[in-house]
Amino acid sequence: MNSTIESLKAELKQSQIERLKLSATVASLEMFRMNMTTYGRQKKVAFTVGVTFSNGGWNSGALIFPSVINNVGGGYNPTTGIFTAPIDGDYIFFLAVSEYNRQHSKVDIVMNGVSKVRTLGSSGSAYQTGVNMVFLQLNERDAVWARAYAGRGYNTEGVPITTFSGFLL
């Protein structure tokens, strides 16, 4: 009878160890599932927009890029020219502006009304292109746009040359 009791105790102990291992495995799998679900739910945000017509009379304000090449996540508004962050995160923005026929151009990438970086298209040659890129940490609903600082216009040739892009890292 003692050997039976000892045998039962050993089996019970082994069963408890197996249950703990199983519980740890289930917990690990649940953490993995939660991480994959969170990763899978991360919203994708990216846009590239441009202009398909030249403008020799523009002189101030937000640039509007009505030609939407892509707008994943819907953050860019082609009516206002403003990108509004749909979620918090780290974003990259890139701006390329081809100046209009020796008219000099400076265009800023602006966040919530504050200029962050500037392009410069200026030379004795026509259609010089200014480019710049910036990394910005945005909160949901922060606004980013391209704003004319100086110059009188931008150039394009049907297919966008003057473009604005951004994406969530």
LINRANOR-V413548 format. One record per backbone hydrogen bond with DSSP energy under -0.5 kcal/mol. CO is the residue of the C=O (numbers start at 1). NH is the residue of the N-H. Records with the same first field share a line. If there is no record, write none. Layout:
BEGIN
CO = NH, NH
END
This chain:
BEGIN
1 = 5
2 = 6
3 = 7
4 = 8
5 = 9
6 = 10
7 = 11
8 = 12
9 = 13
10 = 14
11 = 15
12 = 16
13 = 17
14 = 18
15 = 19
16 = 20
17 = 21
18 = 22
19 = 23
20 = 24
21 = 25
22 = 26
23 = 27
24 = 28
25 = 29
26 = 30
27 = 31
28 = 32
29 = 33
30 = 34
31 = 35
32 = 36
33 = 37
34 = 38
35 = 39
36 = 40
37 = 41
38 = 42
39 = 42
45 = 168
46 = 72
47 = 166
48 = 69, 70
49 = 164
50 = 67
55 = 154
61 = 148
63 = 65
64 = 66
66 = 68
67 = 50, 69
70 = 48
71 = 74
72 = 46
75 = 84
76 = 78
77 = 81, 82
81 = 146
82 = 77, 84
83 = 85, 144
85 = 141
89 = 91, 138
90 = 169
91 = 136
92 = 167
93 = 134
94 = 165
95 = 132
96 = 163
97 = 99, 130
98 = 155
99 = 101
100 = 103
103 = 152
104 = 152
105 = 121
106 = 149, 150
107 = 119
108 = 110, 147
109 = 116, 117
110 = 145
111 = 114
113 = 115
114 = 111
117 = 109
119 = 107
120 = 122
121 = 105
128 = 99, 130
130 = 97
132 = 95
134 = 93, 136
136 = 91, 138
138 = 89
139 = 142
142 = 85
143 = 112
144 = 83
145 = 110
146 = 63
147 = 108
148 = 61
150 = 106
153 = 100
154 = 55
157 = 159
159 = 157
161 = 163
162 = 51
163 = 96
164 = 49
165 = 94
166 = 47
167 = 92
END
